[in-house]
Amino acid sequence: MARTKIFSLSRTVTTRRGKQHVVTVVVVLKRGRKDLEIETKMPVQATRKSVVEGTLKYKFKTTHRELTIGYSICHPDDKFDSSKAQEIALKRIKQGNDIGTMETRSTMMLTDDMIMAILDSKVTYICQHLKKFIDR
């Protein structure tokens, strides 16, 4: 069973026309274990004098972390509500309309501080390229 943790970060950005939007980026981190199948070719001694090419297949469980990023942008005419912004971003993630997904088997990757850095960079990017995301 995968454990899920949600992170979010919001930032206000002012457009050239003086309108303020609030950009919210939400990250869903799923941590758990996943089956991994390995297949490799190797020499196998069939008889004393005969060696043939064989295939070795085996499965094992490994750690698995999956991070998916979603966003929402509050219109200047609306009152910003943090929980509603997170709800919209999570809905985009569930519908597959997310910004992207990262996966790793390493426990040293996708730590809380790395996730906060990713959040900060995504919020900054969306704020700098707001028109791209509003026109979507």
C-alpha positions in Angstrom: 0.0 0.0 0.0 1.5 3.3 -1.1 1.6 6.2 1.4 0.6 9.6 0.0 1.8 13.0 1.1 0.6 16.3 -0.4 2.7 19.5 -0.6 1.5 22.9 -1.9 2.9 26.4 -2.4 1.1 29.5 -3.5 2.4 32.8 -4.7 0.8 36.1 -6.0 1.8 37.5 -9.3 0.9 40.8 -10.8 0.4 41.0 -14.6 1.4 44.0 -16.8 -2.1 45.2 -16.6 -2.0 45.4 -12.8 -4.2 42.3 -12.2 -3.2 39.9 -9.4 -3.4 36.2 -9.8 -2.6 33.6 -7.1 -0.7 30.6 -8.5 -0.9 27.4 -6.5 1.2 24.3 -7.2 0.4 21.0 -5.6 2.6 17.9 -5.5 1.4 14.5 -4.6 4.1 12.1 -3.4 3.4 8.4 -3.4 5.8 6.2 -1.5 5.7 2.4 -1.4 7.2 -0.7 -2.8 6.9 -2.0 -6.4 7.7 -5.2 -8.2 10.7 -4.9 -10.5 11.5 -7.6 -13.1 15.0 -8.1 -14.2 16.0 -10.0 -17.3 19.6 -10.6 -18.3 21.5 -12.8 -20.7 24.2 -15.0 -19.4 26.3 -18.0 -20.3 24.9 -21.3 -18.9 26.9 -24.5 -18.8 24.7 -27.1 -20.5 27.2 -30.0 -20.4 30.8 -30.4 -19.4 32.0 -29.0 -22.7 29.0 -27.0 -23.9 28.1 -23.5 -22.8 25.0 -21.8 -24.2 23.4 -18.4 -23.9 20.6 -18.4 -21.3 18.2 -15.9 -20.0 17.8 -15.2 -16.3 14.6 -13.6 -15.1 13.7 -12.7 -11.6 11.5 -10.4 -9.7 12.0 -8.5 -6.5 10.3 -5.7 -4.6 12.0 -2.3 -4.5 11.3 1.1 -3.0 9.2 3.3 -5.3 8.5 7.1 -5.1 6.3 8.9 -7.6 5.8 12.6 -7.6 3.0 14.2 -9.7 2.6 18.0 -10.0 -0.6 20.0 -10.6 -1.5 23.7 -10.5 -4.3 26.1 -10.3 -4.5 29.9 -10.9 -7.0 32.1 -9.1 -8.7 34.7 -11.3 -8.2 38.3 -10.2 -12.0 38.7 -9.8 -12.3 35.7 -7.4 -11.5 35.6 -3.8 -8.5 33.3 -3.2 -9.3 30.2 -1.1 -6.3 27.9 -0.4 -8.3 24.7 0.0 -10.2 25.4 -3.2 -7.0 26.0 -5.1 -5.5 22.7 -3.8 -8.8 20.9 -4.7 -8.6 22.2 -8.3 -4.9 21.3 -8.6 -5.6 17.8 -7.2 -8.5 17.4 -9.6 -6.2 18.1 -12.5 -3.7 15.5 -11.3 -6.5 12.9 -11.0 -7.7 13.7 -14.5 -4.2 13.3 -16.0 -4.0 17.0 -16.8 -0.9 17.5 -14.6 2.4 19.3 -15.3 4.4 16.1 -15.0 5.5 13.0 -13.0 8.8 11.9 -11.7 9.7 8.4 -10.4 12.6 7.0 -8.6 13.7 3.9 -6.7 16.2 5.8 -4.6 15.3 6.7 -1.0 17.7 9.6 -1.2 15.7 11.3 -4.0 12.4 13.1 -3.7 13.0 14.1 -0.1 10.9 16.8 1.5 13.5 19.5 0.9 13.9 18.5 -2.7 10.1 18.6 -3.2 9.9 22.1 -1.7 12.7 23.2 -4.1 10.8 21.7 -7.0 7.6 23.4 -5.9 9.4 26.7 -5.6 10.8 26.4 -9.1 7.5 25.4 -10.6 5.6 28.3 -9.0 8.3 30.7 -10.2 8.1 29.2 -13.8 4.3 29.5 -13.9 4.5 33.1 -12.6 7.0 34.1 -15.2 5.1 32.4 -18.0 1.5 33.0 -16.7 0.1 33.6 -20.2 1.0 30.1 -21.3 -0.9 28.6 -18.4 -4.0 30.8 -18.5 -4.5 30.2 -22.2 -4.3 26.4 -21.7 
